[in-house]
């Protein structure tokens, strides 16, 4: 897929993204010093954000991933969440940080949050780079937010358009959504 200026405009550049990631990492380093932490990344989108975040963390942490689906290849959520891959880590008594690149409706995160809470962790918190709070239809307690954003379709830095564009170092918004 070719990115063209007719359809996409840069929303956040790499330096703005780096600053947001560093800010979140600083808060996590302060809040979780000396604690057992498990990062649970939501595949596939969170992988780029999570990789950058982990490099800034000074706290010891275990890393695991889940893969959930509510979008398929559509640009809007179907409203039904299905788990394609569960975590393997034992989170009992540990502090769990769910790592997500963007939150829209909150349905997927609510599903995962409730599922992880039922496994007996010391705590579960949500970390996101981007929060579309105006799109929220389900209440989820998001503690760590890089940026609150408008309701726009975004690509790059892990965010995709039909599985493409995740590798872009900047974040772009689609000018003319279909």
VMD Tcl script that builds the backbone (N, CA, C; Angstrom):
set m [mol new atoms 534]
animate dup $m
set s [atomselect $m all]
$s set {name element resname resid chain x y z} {
  {N N UNK 1 A 0.847 -1.175 0.000}
  {CA C UNK 1 A 0.000 0.000 0.000}
  {C C UNK 1 A 0.890 1.234 0.000}
  {N N UNK 2 A 0.578 2.158 -0.862}
  {CA C UNK 2 A 1.353 3.389 -0.968}
  {C C UNK 2 A 0.629 4.489 -0.204}
  {N N UNK 3 A 1.369 5.178 0.647}
  {CA C UNK 3 A 0.823 6.290 1.418}
  {C C UNK 3 A 0.927 7.539 0.550}
  {N N UNK 4 A -0.192 8.213 0.325}
  {CA C UNK 4 A -0.139 9.426 -0.483}
  {C C UNK 4 A -0.749 10.604 0.278}
  {N N UNK 5 A -0.260 11.794 -0.029}
  {CA C UNK 5 A -0.697 13.006 0.664}
  {C C UNK 5 A -2.140 13.390 0.358}
  {N N UNK 6 A -2.729 12.800 -0.689}
  {CA C UNK 6 A -4.116 13.113 -1.018}
  {C C UNK 6 A -5.075 12.511 0.003}
  {N N UNK 7 A -4.728 11.367 0.556}
  {CA C UNK 7 A -5.632 10.662 1.451}
  {C C UNK 7 A -5.219 10.687 2.920}
  {N N UNK 8 A -3.933 10.915 3.199}
  {CA C UNK 8 A -3.439 10.860 4.570}
  {C C UNK 8 A -2.663 12.116 4.925}
  {N N UNK 9 A -2.825 12.545 6.169}
  {CA C UNK 9 A -2.083 13.686 6.700}
  {C C UNK 9 A -1.391 13.257 7.976}
  {N N UNK 10 A -0.156 13.731 8.160}
  {CA C UNK 10 A 0.581 13.381 9.369}
  {C C UNK 10 A -0.151 13.948 10.576}
  {N N UNK 11 A -0.355 13.094 11.569}
  {CA C UNK 11 A -1.064 13.463 12.792}
  {C C UNK 11 A -0.079 13.660 13.943}
  {N N UNK 12 A 0.818 12.692 14.136}
  {CA C UNK 12 A 1.876 12.781 15.149}
  {C C UNK 12 A 3.182 12.341 14.513}
  {N N UNK 13 A 4.229 13.150 14.695}
  {CA C UNK 13 A 5.513 12.737 14.157}
  {C C UNK 13 A 6.256 11.889 15.182}
  {N N UNK 14 A 7.348 11.307 14.755}
  {CA C UNK 14 A 8.105 10.375 15.583}
  {C C UNK 14 A 8.552 11.013 16.905}
  {N N UNK 15 A 8.926 12.293 16.875}
  {CA C UNK 15 A 9.381 12.972 18.097}
  {C C UNK 15 A 8.233 13.152 19.095}
  {N N UNK 16 A 7.052 13.450 18.605}
  {CA C UNK 16 A 5.878 13.587 19.485}
  {C C UNK 16 A 5.498 12.235 20.089}
  {N N UNK 17 A 5.601 11.190 19.291}
  {CA C UNK 17 A 5.315 9.841 19.778}
  {C C UNK 17 A 6.337 9.458 20.852}
  {N N UNK 18 A 7.615 9.696 20.569}
  {CA C UNK 18 A 8.676 9.368 21.534}
  {C C UNK 18 A 8.459 10.082 22.866}
  {N N UNK 19 A 8.061 11.340 22.811}
  {CA C UNK 19 A 7.832 12.106 24.041}
  {C C UNK 19 A 6.684 11.503 24.846}
  {N N UNK 20 A 5.615 11.099 24.166}
  {CA C UNK 20 A 4.467 10.489 24.848}
  {C C UNK 20 A 4.867 9.146 25.476}
  {N N UNK 21 A 5.636 8.338 24.760}
  {CA C UNK 21 A 6.086 7.043 25.274}
  {C C UNK 21 A 6.987 7.254 26.488}
  {N N UNK 22 A 7.911 8.185 26.404}
  {CA C UNK 22 A 8.821 8.457 27.527}
  {C C UNK 22 A 8.047 8.934 28.754}
  {N N UNK 23 A 7.051 9.772 28.547}
  {CA C UNK 23 A 6.220 10.269 29.649}
  {C C UNK 23 A 5.506 9.113 30.354}
  {N N UNK 24 A 4.930 8.217 29.593}
  {CA C UNK 24 A 4.259 7.050 30.181}
  {C C UNK 24 A 5.276 6.191 30.929}
  {N N UNK 25 A 6.434 5.936 30.326}
  {CA C UNK 25 A 7.468 5.107 30.954}
  {C C UNK 25 A 7.927 5.723 32.277}
  {N N UNK 26 A 8.090 7.032 32.320}
  {CA C UNK 26 A 8.504 7.695 33.559}
  {C C UNK 26 A 7.486 7.461 34.671}
  {N N UNK 27 A 6.209 7.548 34.343}
  {CA C UNK 27 A 5.155 7.309 35.335}
  {C C UNK 27 A 5.159 5.859 35.797}
  {N N UNK 28 A 5.308 4.929 34.856}
  {CA C UNK 28 A 5.336 3.508 35.220}
  {C C UNK 28 A 6.556 3.182 36.075}
  {N N UNK 29 A 7.704 3.752 35.739}
  {CA C UNK 29 A 8.914 3.522 36.527}
  {C C UNK 29 A 8.717 3.986 37.962}
  {N N UNK 30 A 8.071 5.108 38.151}
  {CA C UNK 30 A 7.824 5.628 39.505}
  {C C UNK 30 A 6.784 4.784 40.246}
  {N N UNK 31 A 5.712 4.406 39.554}
  {CA C UNK 31 A 4.598 3.694 40.197}
  {C C UNK 31 A 4.896 2.226 40.499}
  {N N UNK 32 A 5.787 1.591 39.734}
  {CA C UNK 32 A 5.989 0.143 39.865}
  {C C UNK 32 A 7.389 -0.255 40.321}
  {N N UNK 33 A 8.156 0.677 40.824}
  {CA C UNK 33 A 9.489 0.360 41.321}
  {C C UNK 33 A 9.402 -0.708 42.414}
  {N N UNK 34 A 10.183 -1.773 42.251}
  {CA C UNK 34 A 10.232 -2.836 43.248}
  {C C UNK 34 A 9.060 -3.808 43.220}
  {N N UNK 35 A 8.191 -3.718 42.227}
  {CA C UNK 35 A 7.015 -4.596 42.149}
  {C C UNK 35 A 7.175 -5.604 41.016}
  {N N UNK 36 A 6.484 -6.744 41.152}
  {CA C UNK 36 A 6.457 -7.742 40.081}
  {C C UNK 36 A 5.440 -7.300 39.038}
  {N N UNK 37 A 5.915 -7.052 37.828}
  {CA C UNK 37 A 5.080 -6.487 36.771}
  {C C UNK 37 A 5.035 -7.429 35.575}
  {N N UNK 38 A 3.845 -7.582 35.018}
  {CA C UNK 38 A 3.652 -8.318 33.773}
  {C C UNK 38 A 2.995 -7.375 32.775}
  {N N UNK 39 A 3.667 -7.162 31.652}
  {CA C UNK 39 A 3.090 -6.369 30.571}
  {C C UNK 39 A 2.355 -7.323 29.642}
  {N N UNK 40 A 1.099 -6.996 29.339}
  {CA C UNK 40 A 0.308 -7.813 28.420}
  {C C UNK 40 A -0.032 -6.944 27.214}
  {N N UNK 41 A 0.663 -7.197 26.128}
  {CA C UNK 41 A 0.435 -6.444 24.903}
  {C C UNK 41 A -0.701 -7.035 24.106}
  {N N UNK 42 A -1.496 -6.152 23.513}
  {CA C UNK 42 A -2.624 -6.574 22.679}
  {C C UNK 42 A -2.153 -6.562 21.222}
  {N N UNK 43 A -2.006 -7.769 20.669}
  {CA C UNK 43 A -1.557 -7.911 19.287}
  {C C UNK 43 A -2.670 -7.573 18.306}
  {N N UNK 44 A -2.346 -7.087 17.170}
  {CA C UNK 44 A -1.031 -6.868 16.633}
  {C C UNK 44 A -0.601 -5.415 16.837}
  {N N UNK 45 A -1.544 -4.536 16.968}
  {CA C UNK 45 A -1.270 -3.099 16.952}
  {C C UNK 45 A -0.334 -2.586 18.013}
  {N N UNK 46 A -0.354 -3.158 19.202}
  {CA C UNK 46 A 0.431 -2.609 20.309}
  {C C UNK 46 A 1.907 -2.974 20.259}
  {N N UNK 47 A 2.310 -3.811 19.332}
  {CA C UNK 47 A 3.680 -4.327 19.358}
  {C C UNK 47 A 4.728 -3.215 19.214}
  {N N UNK 48 A 4.499 -2.231 18.368}
  {CA C UNK 48 A 5.485 -1.164 18.170}
  {C C UNK 48 A 5.556 -0.280 19.412}
  {N N UNK 49 A 4.409 0.148 19.915}
  {CA C UNK 49 A 4.350 0.956 21.134}
  {C C UNK 49 A 4.966 0.205 22.310}
  {N N UNK 50 A 4.626 -1.059 22.451}
  {CA C UNK 50 A 5.125 -1.847 23.576}
  {C C UNK 50 A 6.640 -2.016 23.493}
  {N N UNK 51 A 7.164 -2.250 22.315}
  {CA C UNK 51 A 8.614 -2.396 22.154}
  {C C UNK 51 A 9.331 -1.119 22.579}
  {N N UNK 52 A 8.836 0.015 22.151}
  {CA C UNK 52 A 9.444 1.287 22.549}
  {C C UNK 52 A 9.287 1.527 24.049}
  {N N UNK 53 A 8.129 1.224 24.587}
  {CA C UNK 53 A 7.869 1.422 26.008}
  {C C UNK 53 A 8.816 0.569 26.860}
  {N N UNK 54 A 8.971 -0.693 26.500}
  {CA C UNK 54 A 9.830 -1.611 27.257}
  {C C UNK 54 A 11.265 -1.090 27.307}
  {N N UNK 55 A 11.729 -0.512 26.224}
  {CA C UNK 55 A 13.104 0.010 26.191}
  {C C UNK 55 A 13.306 1.165 27.165}
  {N N UNK 56 A 12.224 1.849 27.558}
  {CA C UNK 56 A 12.317 2.965 28.497}
  {C C UNK 56 A 12.054 2.552 29.946}
  {N N UNK 57 A 11.600 1.328 30.147}
  {CA C UNK 57 A 11.276 0.906 31.506}
  {C C UNK 57 A 12.525 0.500 32.282}
  {N N UNK 58 A 12.561 0.913 33.533}
  {CA C UNK 58 A 13.650 0.535 34.435}
  {C C UNK 58 A 13.192 -0.548 35.409}
  {N N UNK 59 A 11.901 -0.793 35.484}
  {CA C UNK 59 A 11.359 -1.834 36.367}
  {C C UNK 59 A 11.494 -3.184 35.666}
  {N N UNK 60 A 11.758 -4.212 36.452}
  {CA C UNK 60 A 11.794 -5.557 35.892}
  {C C UNK 60 A 10.373 -5.942 35.497}
  {N N UNK 61 A 10.252 -6.534 34.346}
  {CA C UNK 61 A 8.909 -6.927 33.924}
  {C C UNK 61 A 8.960 -8.152 33.027}
  {N N UNK 62 A 7.904 -8.920 33.128}
  {CA C UNK 62 A 7.674 -10.047 32.246}
  {C C UNK 62 A 6.798 -9.525 31.104}
  {N N UNK 63 A 6.961 -10.090 29.928}
  {CA C UNK 63 A 6.209 -9.639 28.759}
  {C C UNK 63 A 5.405 -10.809 28.202}
  {N N UNK 64 A 4.141 -10.552 27.917}
  {CA C UNK 64 A 3.290 -11.561 27.294}
  {C C UNK 64 A 2.338 -10.845 26.342}
  {N N UNK 65 A 1.606 -11.618 25.564}
  {CA C UNK 65 A 0.710 -11.034 24.568}
  {C C UNK 65 A -0.614 -11.771 24.528}
  {N N UNK 66 A -1.655 -11.038 24.165}
  {CA C UNK 66 A -2.945 -11.615 23.814}
  {C C UNK 66 A -3.262 -11.146 22.404}
  {N N UNK 67 A -4.115 -11.897 21.759}
  {CA C UNK 67 A -4.622 -11.451 20.459}
  {C C UNK 67 A -6.131 -11.559 20.519}
  {N N UNK 68 A -6.754 -10.408 20.356}
  {CA C UNK 68 A -8.208 -10.312 20.399}
  {C C UNK 68 A -8.680 -9.789 19.064}
  {N N UNK 69 A -9.925 -10.034 18.752}
  {CA C UNK 69 A -10.467 -9.528 17.498}
  {C C UNK 69 A -11.857 -8.960 17.723}
  {N N UNK 70 A -12.050 -7.747 17.225}
  {CA C UNK 70 A -13.394 -7.160 17.181}
  {C C UNK 70 A -13.571 -6.376 15.889}
  {N N UNK 71 A -12.488 -6.221 15.126}
  {CA C UNK 71 A -12.539 -5.448 13.894}
  {C C UNK 71 A -12.506 -6.310 12.639}
  {N N UNK 72 A -11.718 -7.381 12.669}
  {CA C UNK 72 A -11.490 -8.124 11.433}
  {C C UNK 72 A -10.758 -7.199 10.480}
  {N N UNK 73 A -11.245 -7.073 9.261}
  {CA C UNK 73 A -10.635 -6.158 8.296}
  {C C UNK 73 A -11.449 -4.890 8.126}
  {N N UNK 74 A -12.433 -4.683 8.994}
  {CA C UNK 74 A -13.270 -3.492 8.915}
  {C C UNK 74 A -12.599 -2.322 9.614}
  {N N UNK 75 A -13.133 -1.125 9.386}
  {CA C UNK 75 A -12.602 0.079 10.029}
  {C C UNK 75 A -13.362 0.433 11.293}
  {N N UNK 76 A -14.406 -0.297 11.586}
  {CA C UNK 76 A -15.161 -0.086 12.825}
  {C C UNK 76 A -15.358 -1.430 13.513}
  {N N UNK 77 A -15.507 -1.371 14.825}
  {CA C UNK 77 A -15.647 -2.587 15.615}
  {C C UNK 77 A -16.976 -3.271 15.335}
  {N N UNK 78 A -16.949 -4.603 15.337}
  {CA C UNK 78 A -18.169 -5.384 15.157}
  {C C UNK 78 A -18.993 -5.404 16.434}
  {N N UNK 79 A -18.348 -5.094 17.565}
  {CA C UNK 79 A -19.030 -5.142 18.854}
  {C C UNK 79 A -18.890 -6.478 19.552}
  {N N UNK 80 A -18.390 -7.476 18.844}
  {CA C UNK 80 A -18.175 -8.800 19.422}
  {C C UNK 80 A -16.677 -9.040 19.552}
  {N N UNK 81 A -16.239 -9.407 20.747}
  {CA C UNK 81 A -14.817 -9.639 20.998}
  {C C UNK 81 A -14.563 -11.138 21.065}
  {N N UNK 82 A -13.548 -11.583 20.361}
  {CA C UNK 82 A -13.148 -12.988 20.458}
  {C C UNK 82 A -11.656 -13.051 20.766}
  {N N UNK 83 A -11.264 -14.057 21.563}
  {CA C UNK 83 A -9.869 -14.225 21.938}
  {C C UNK 83 A -9.233 -15.233 20.996}
  {N N UNK 84 A -8.181 -14.807 20.315}
  {CA C UNK 84 A -7.466 -15.660 19.386}
  {C C UNK 84 A -6.206 -16.253 20.014}
  {N N UNK 85 A -5.612 -15.531 21.011}
  {CA C UNK 85 A -4.440 -16.004 21.738}
  {C C UNK 85 A -4.506 -15.468 23.160}
  {N N UNK 86 A -4.376 -16.344 24.127}
  {CA C UNK 86 A -4.410 -15.956 25.542}
  {C C UNK 86 A -2.980 -15.846 26.071}
  {N N UNK 87 A -2.819 -15.230 27.233}
  {CA C UNK 87 A -1.496 -15.135 27.847}
  {C C UNK 87 A -1.082 -16.497 28.396}
  {N N UNK 88 A 0.205 -16.676 28.571}
  {CA C UNK 88 A 0.740 -17.890 29.183}
  {C C UNK 88 A 1.298 -17.604 30.569}
  {N N UNK 89 A 1.561 -16.355 30.887}
  {CA C UNK 89 A 2.149 -15.980 32.171}
  {C C UNK 89 A 1.165 -16.220 33.314}
  {N N UNK 90 A 1.705 -16.612 34.449}
  {CA C UNK 90 A 0.924 -16.713 35.679}
  {C C UNK 90 A 0.916 -15.318 36.296}
  {N N UNK 91 A -0.225 -14.673 36.340}
  {CA C UNK 91 A -0.304 -13.288 36.819}
  {C C UNK 91 A -0.790 -13.178 38.260}
  {N N UNK 92 A -1.047 -14.305 38.914}
  {CA C UNK 92 A -1.523 -14.258 40.301}
  {C C UNK 92 A -0.549 -13.491 41.180}
  {N N UNK 93 A -1.082 -12.482 41.869}
  {CA C UNK 93 A -0.291 -11.697 42.801}
  {C C UNK 93 A 0.639 -10.678 42.159}
  {N N UNK 94 A 0.627 -10.580 40.852}
  {CA C UNK 94 A 1.505 -9.639 40.143}
  {C C UNK 94 A 0.716 -8.424 39.656}
  {N N UNK 95 A 1.436 -7.372 39.325}
  {CA C UNK 95 A 0.829 -6.150 38.797}
  {C C UNK 95 A 0.818 -6.252 37.270}
  {N N UNK 96 A -0.376 -6.246 36.703}
  {CA C UNK 96 A -0.543 -6.427 35.267}
  {C C UNK 96 A -0.820 -5.080 34.606}
  {N N UNK 97 A -0.081 -4.819 33.547}
  {CA C UNK 97 A -0.294 -3.620 32.740}
  {C C UNK 97 A -0.706 -4.062 31.349}
  {N N UNK 98 A -1.934 -3.753 30.976}
  {CA C UNK 98 A -2.420 -4.043 29.624}
  {C C UNK 98 A -1.901 -2.929 28.725}
  {N N UNK 99 A -1.196 -3.298 27.664}
  {CA C UNK 99 A -0.601 -2.324 26.753}
  {C C UNK 99 A -1.386 -2.334 25.445}
  {N N UNK 100 A -1.969 -1.194 25.122}
  {CA C UNK 100 A -2.790 -1.047 23.913}
  {C C UNK 100 A -2.336 0.201 23.170}
  {N N UNK 101 A -2.354 0.155 21.857}
  {CA C UNK 101 A -1.908 1.328 21.102}
  {C C UNK 101 A -3.005 2.391 20.993}
  {N N UNK 102 A -4.269 1.961 20.913}
  {CA C UNK 102 A -5.360 2.913 20.778}
  {C C UNK 102 A -6.624 2.308 21.387}
  {N N UNK 103 A -7.415 3.148 22.014}
  {CA C UNK 103 A -8.690 2.702 22.581}
  {C C UNK 103 A -9.807 3.477 21.898}
  {N N UNK 104 A -10.761 2.737 21.349}
  {CA C UNK 104 A -11.940 3.337 20.729}
  {C C UNK 104 A -13.144 3.130 21.645}
  {N N UNK 105 A -13.955 2.156 21.326}
  {CA C UNK 105 A -15.195 1.910 22.068}
  {C C UNK 105 A -14.944 1.430 23.490}
  {N N UNK 106 A -13.845 0.717 23.693}
  {CA C UNK 106 A -13.525 0.152 25.002}
  {C C UNK 106 A -14.000 -1.281 25.171}
  {N N UNK 107 A -14.753 -1.813 24.227}
  {CA C UNK 107 A -15.297 -3.172 24.353}
  {C C UNK 107 A -14.195 -4.225 24.488}
  {N N UNK 108 A -13.209 -4.148 23.621}
  {CA C UNK 108 A -12.129 -5.130 23.642}
  {C C UNK 108 A -11.372 -5.055 24.961}
  {N N UNK 109 A -11.060 -3.855 25.390}
  {CA C UNK 109 A -10.317 -3.684 26.646}
  {C C UNK 109 A -11.122 -4.108 27.854}
  {N N UNK 110 A -12.388 -3.848 27.867}
  {CA C UNK 110 A -13.246 -4.262 28.985}
  {C C UNK 110 A -13.253 -5.785 29.086}
  {N N UNK 111 A -13.387 -6.446 27.952}
  {CA C UNK 111 A -13.348 -7.898 27.903}
  {C C UNK 111 A -12.039 -8.408 28.503}
  {N N UNK 112 A -10.905 -7.867 28.047}
  {CA C UNK 112 A -9.598 -8.313 28.520}
  {C C UNK 112 A -9.384 -7.933 29.984}
  {N N UNK 113 A -9.738 -6.734 30.357}
  {CA C UNK 113 A -9.580 -6.271 31.732}
  {C C UNK 113 A -10.313 -7.200 32.699}
  {N N UNK 114 A -11.568 -7.493 32.406}
  {CA C UNK 114 A -12.356 -8.375 33.274}
  {C C UNK 114 A -11.768 -9.786 33.319}
  {N N UNK 115 A -11.312 -10.275 32.195}
  {CA C UNK 115 A -10.728 -11.618 32.122}
  {C C UNK 115 A -9.456 -11.705 32.970}
  {N N UNK 116 A -8.606 -10.705 32.878}
  {CA C UNK 116 A -7.369 -10.714 33.645}
  {C C UNK 116 A -7.623 -10.505 35.139}
  {N N UNK 117 A -8.556 -9.646 35.487}
  {CA C UNK 117 A -8.893 -9.411 36.902}
  {C C UNK 117 A -9.349 -10.706 37.574}
  {N N UNK 118 A -10.011 -11.564 36.825}
  {CA C UNK 118 A -10.526 -12.824 37.369}
  {C C UNK 118 A -9.410 -13.829 37.676}
  {N N UNK 119 A -8.192 -13.537 37.238}
  {CA C UNK 119 A -7.070 -14.459 37.434}
  {C C UNK 119 A -6.251 -14.171 38.688}
  {N N UNK 120 A -6.688 -13.240 39.525}
  {CA C UNK 120 A -6.043 -12.993 40.811}
  {C C UNK 120 A -4.771 -12.174 40.818}
  {N N UNK 121 A -4.625 -11.182 39.934}
  {CA C UNK 121 A -3.433 -10.339 39.998}
  {C C UNK 121 A -3.511 -9.364 41.176}
  {N N UNK 122 A -2.375 -8.789 41.546}
  {CA C UNK 122 A -2.366 -7.752 42.585}
  {C C UNK 122 A -3.108 -6.513 42.092}
  {N N UNK 123 A -2.948 -6.213 40.798}
  {CA C UNK 123 A -3.644 -5.084 40.184}
  {C C UNK 123 A -3.643 -5.254 38.677}
  {N N UNK 124 A -4.555 -4.567 38.015}
  {CA C UNK 124 A -4.584 -4.505 36.556}
  {C C UNK 124 A -4.822 -3.051 36.178}
  {N N UNK 125 A -3.944 -2.518 35.350}
  {CA C UNK 125 A -4.093 -1.157 34.852}
  {C C UNK 125 A -3.959 -1.172 33.331}
  {N N UNK 126 A -4.541 -0.155 32.711}
  {CA C UNK 126 A -4.515 -0.042 31.257}
  {C C UNK 126 A -3.585 1.103 30.860}
  {N N UNK 127 A -2.721 0.804 29.886}
  {CA C UNK 127 A -1.774 1.765 29.341}
  {C C UNK 127 A -2.068 1.891 27.854}
  {N N UNK 128 A -2.274 3.117 27.377}
  {CA C UNK 128 A -2.509 3.295 25.946}
  {C C UNK 128 A -1.752 4.504 25.433}
  {N N UNK 129 A -1.305 4.401 24.211}
  {CA C UNK 129 A -0.672 5.553 23.578}
  {C C UNK 129 A -1.732 6.575 23.189}
  {N N UNK 130 A -2.828 6.092 22.601}
  {CA C UNK 130 A -3.865 6.983 22.079}
  {C C UNK 130 A -5.229 6.602 22.636}
  {N N UNK 131 A -5.977 7.598 23.061}
  {CA C UNK 131 A -7.305 7.368 23.634}
  {C C UNK 131 A -8.338 8.214 22.908}
  {N N UNK 132 A -9.271 7.542 22.225}
  {CA C UNK 132 A -10.410 8.222 21.597}
  {C C UNK 132 A -11.556 8.210 22.603}
  {N N UNK 133 A -11.439 9.008 23.640}
  {CA C UNK 133 A -12.414 9.003 24.730}
  {C C UNK 133 A -13.831 9.305 24.237}
  {N N UNK 134 A -13.969 10.102 23.213}
  {CA C UNK 134 A -15.294 10.450 22.687}
  {C C UNK 134 A -16.010 9.253 22.069}
  {N N UNK 135 A -15.279 8.222 21.692}
  {CA C UNK 135 A -15.865 7.018 21.079}
  {C C UNK 135 A -16.264 5.954 22.095}
  {N N UNK 136 A -15.938 6.175 23.357}
  {CA C UNK 136 A -16.138 5.159 24.389}
  {C C UNK 136 A -17.618 4.832 24.576}
  {N N UNK 137 A -17.924 3.534 24.498}
  {CA C UNK 137 A -19.284 3.055 24.765}
  {C C UNK 137 A -19.310 2.148 25.991}
  {N N UNK 138 A -18.111 1.721 26.425}
  {CA C UNK 138 A -17.970 0.866 27.596}
  {C C UNK 138 A -16.979 1.552 28.537}
  {N N UNK 139 A -17.311 1.585 29.813}
  {CA C UNK 139 A -16.438 2.228 30.780}
  {C C UNK 139 A -15.258 1.320 31.111}
  {N N UNK 140 A -14.045 1.805 30.831}
  {CA C UNK 140 A -12.831 1.091 31.200}
  {C C UNK 140 A -11.902 2.076 31.906}
  {N N UNK 141 A -11.266 1.619 32.983}
  {CA C UNK 141 A -10.397 2.512 33.760}
  {C C UNK 141 A -9.008 2.651 33.142}
  {N N UNK 142 A -8.816 3.639 32.304}
  {CA C UNK 142 A -7.532 3.850 31.643}
  {C C UNK 142 A -6.694 4.786 32.514}
  {N N UNK 143 A -5.615 4.269 33.064}
  {CA C UNK 143 A -4.799 5.057 33.990}
  {C C UNK 143 A -3.656 5.804 33.299}
  {N N UNK 144 A -3.069 5.200 32.281}
  {CA C UNK 144 A -1.898 5.785 31.628}
  {C C UNK 144 A -2.228 6.059 30.158}
  {N N UNK 145 A -2.246 7.343 29.795}
  {CA C UNK 145 A -2.633 7.760 28.445}
  {C C UNK 145 A -1.540 8.657 27.870}
  {N N UNK 146 A -1.088 8.305 26.670}
  {CA C UNK 146 A -0.106 9.142 25.990}
  {C C UNK 146 A -0.742 10.399 25.441}
  {N N UNK 147 A -1.827 10.237 24.701}
  {CA C UNK 147 A -2.550 11.360 24.104}
  {C C UNK 147 A -4.031 11.027 24.016}
  {N N UNK 148 A -4.877 11.993 24.351}
  {CA C UNK 148 A -6.307 11.887 24.066}
  {C C UNK 148 A -6.495 12.531 22.703}
  {N N UNK 149 A -7.185 11.814 21.818}
  {CA C UNK 149 A -7.276 12.256 20.423}
  {C C UNK 149 A -8.722 12.359 19.967}
  {N N UNK 150 A -8.892 12.995 18.824}
  {CA C UNK 150 A -10.198 13.110 18.191}
  {C C UNK 150 A -10.560 11.787 17.521}
  {N N UNK 151 A -11.803 11.677 17.104}
  {CA C UNK 151 A -12.274 10.480 16.419}
  {C C UNK 151 A -11.846 10.526 14.960}
  {N N UNK 152 A -10.675 9.947 14.691}
  {CA C UNK 152 A -10.143 9.878 13.336}
  {C C UNK 152 A -9.581 8.489 13.118}
  {N N UNK 153 A -9.617 8.051 11.873}
  {CA C UNK 153 A -9.013 6.767 11.529}
  {C C UNK 153 A -7.526 6.980 11.332}
  {N N UNK 154 A -6.702 6.301 12.136}
  {CA C UNK 154 A -5.256 6.505 12.140}
  {C C UNK 154 A -4.506 5.274 11.666}
  {N N UNK 155 A -3.349 5.522 11.040}
  {CA C UNK 155 A -2.459 4.446 10.614}
  {C C UNK 155 A -1.030 4.809 10.987}
  {N N UNK 156 A -0.174 3.794 11.005}
  {CA C UNK 156 A 1.237 3.990 11.302}
  {C C UNK 156 A 1.535 3.673 12.752}
  {N N UNK 157 A 2.804 3.423 13.057}
  {CA C UNK 157 A 3.265 3.127 14.405}
  {C C UNK 157 A 2.438 2.007 15.043}
  {N N UNK 158 A 2.213 0.951 14.275}
  {CA C UNK 158 A 1.452 -0.203 14.757}
  {C C UNK 158 A -0.002 -0.210 14.333}
  {N N UNK 159 A -0.543 0.952 14.033}
  {CA C UNK 159 A -1.944 1.060 13.589}
  {C C UNK 159 A -2.017 0.718 12.106}
  {N N UNK 160 A -3.024 -0.057 11.727}
  {CA C UNK 160 A -3.049 -0.551 10.357}
  {C C UNK 160 A -4.292 -0.148 9.578}
  {N N UNK 161 A -4.169 -0.309 8.287}
  {CA C UNK 161 A -5.287 -0.232 7.355}
  {C C UNK 161 A -5.255 -1.545 6.597}
  {N N UNK 162 A -6.185 -2.442 6.952}
  {CA C UNK 162 A -6.258 -3.762 6.341}
  {C C UNK 162 A -4.911 -4.488 6.409}
  {N N UNK 163 A -4.267 -4.415 7.585}
  {CA C UNK 163 A -2.997 -5.070 7.913}
  {C C UNK 163 A -1.764 -4.395 7.321}
  {N N UNK 164 A -1.903 -3.268 6.640}
  {CA C UNK 164 A -0.765 -2.544 6.089}
  {C C UNK 164 A -0.522 -1.269 6.884}
  {N N UNK 165 A 0.642 -0.693 6.720}
  {CA C UNK 165 A 1.050 0.607 7.272}
  {C C UNK 165 A 1.495 0.575 8.727}
  {N N UNK 166 A 1.517 -0.579 9.370}
  {CA C UNK 166 A 1.963 -0.655 10.769}
  {C C UNK 166 A 3.405 -0.184 10.919}
  {N N UNK 167 A 4.206 -0.335 9.882}
  {CA C UNK 167 A 5.629 -0.041 9.946}
  {C C UNK 167 A 5.977 1.437 9.809}
  {N N UNK 168 A 5.016 2.289 9.543}
  {CA C UNK 168 A 5.310 3.718 9.401}
  {C C UNK 168 A 5.749 4.293 10.750}
  {N N UNK 169 A 6.813 5.093 10.777}
  {CA C UNK 169 A 7.312 5.615 12.048}
  {C C UNK 169 A 6.464 6.746 12.630}
  {N N UNK 170 A 5.666 7.384 11.805}
  {CA C UNK 170 A 4.776 8.454 12.244}
  {C C UNK 170 A 3.338 7.945 12.214}
  {N N UNK 171 A 2.425 8.733 12.775}
  {CA C UNK 171 A 0.997 8.384 12.742}
  {C C UNK 171 A 0.289 9.360 11.822}
  {N N UNK 172 A -0.554 8.810 10.952}
  {CA C UNK 172 A -1.290 9.595 9.964}
  {C C UNK 172 A -2.782 9.390 10.163}
  {N N UNK 173 A -3.580 10.380 9.751}
  {CA C UNK 173 A -5.017 10.175 9.751}
  {C C UNK 173 A -5.537 10.174 8.333}
  {N N UNK 174 A -6.575 9.408 8.144}
  {CA C UNK 174 A -7.219 9.282 6.848}
  {C C UNK 174 A -8.112 10.506 6.633}
  {N N UNK 175 A -7.879 11.228 5.550}
  {CA C UNK 175 A -8.654 12.449 5.280}
  {C C UNK 175 A -10.080 12.144 4.866}
  {N N UNK 176 A -10.265 11.105 4.066}
  {CA C UNK 176 A -11.583 10.817 3.485}
  {C C UNK 176 A -11.998 9.399 3.792}
  {N N UNK 177 A -12.474 9.124 5.006}
  {CA C UNK 177 A -12.871 7.739 5.314}
  {C C UNK 177 A -14.050 7.298 4.476}
  {N N UNK 178 A -14.023 6.023 4.094}
  {CA C UNK 178 A -15.136 5.464 3.293}
  {C C UNK 178 A -16.211 4.914 4.199}
}
mol reanalyze $m
mol bondsrecalc $m
mol representation Tube
mol addrep $m
